[in-house]
Amino acid sequence: MAVTESSRARGVDRVIAIFRQLHLAQRPMTMRELIEATGAPRSSIYELVAILAEVGWLETAADGSVFFGREMHYYGSDYATRNDLISRAHQSILALVRKYDETTQLCMLEGNKYTVVLSENSARPFNISSDIGVRVPIPWTATGRLLLGHMSPEEIRALIPREDFMLDNGVLVDFDEFMRDVQLAKDQGYCCTEGLSNAFRLCMAAPVRDRGGLPIAALCFMTGRDTDPERRQAMLDDLLQSAKALSHR
């Protein structure tokens, strides 16, 4: 019996690994790529893909590549509809995009990383966005600075891997400077970063708080650093008001 339970557990772990690799890739993957990425036996991956395709969780293209199936879309839609914060945040984001025509997102921390949960893009040619669900190092973001204000420097140092302080442009973020940013974001009640991991990017983040007042998510604008100061202030004011409306009272 123990062998059967262990075998089932490995099967579940491999299904999770398949989904995670497809999500990270953000594209269909060949069976060979899935086998290499998951490290699972070839026979196991072929068997699991066949089962998951049969129930609609995965779909196999004519060239043999594999990606998420229609059933996964239904489950995601159910979650977005029934989760109160996600549902309300989506409406807030749509309203902000309609008003300012700027990319707007709902962002959260996931373990020791940052991720975009919802995103609606600007219709303008200049468009900055991140893929939903892709885990990004916390020091790369305004949201990361905003959502750590309740933690001590020791807790933050233990949370964030040292290598995550290296931005994708090769610049190293000093820990003490990062902590000053965290404290400033806590004091201001919002965070703005310019040129952090992209020389032309301006990010504004406003906190969505739980019943205890702790920030659990952030509404964010992603725009250009050349945005007019008056427009910046109007955007920030609306962002703060929308985030406050989403927070638990």
Disulfide bonds with the S-S distance in Angstrom:
none
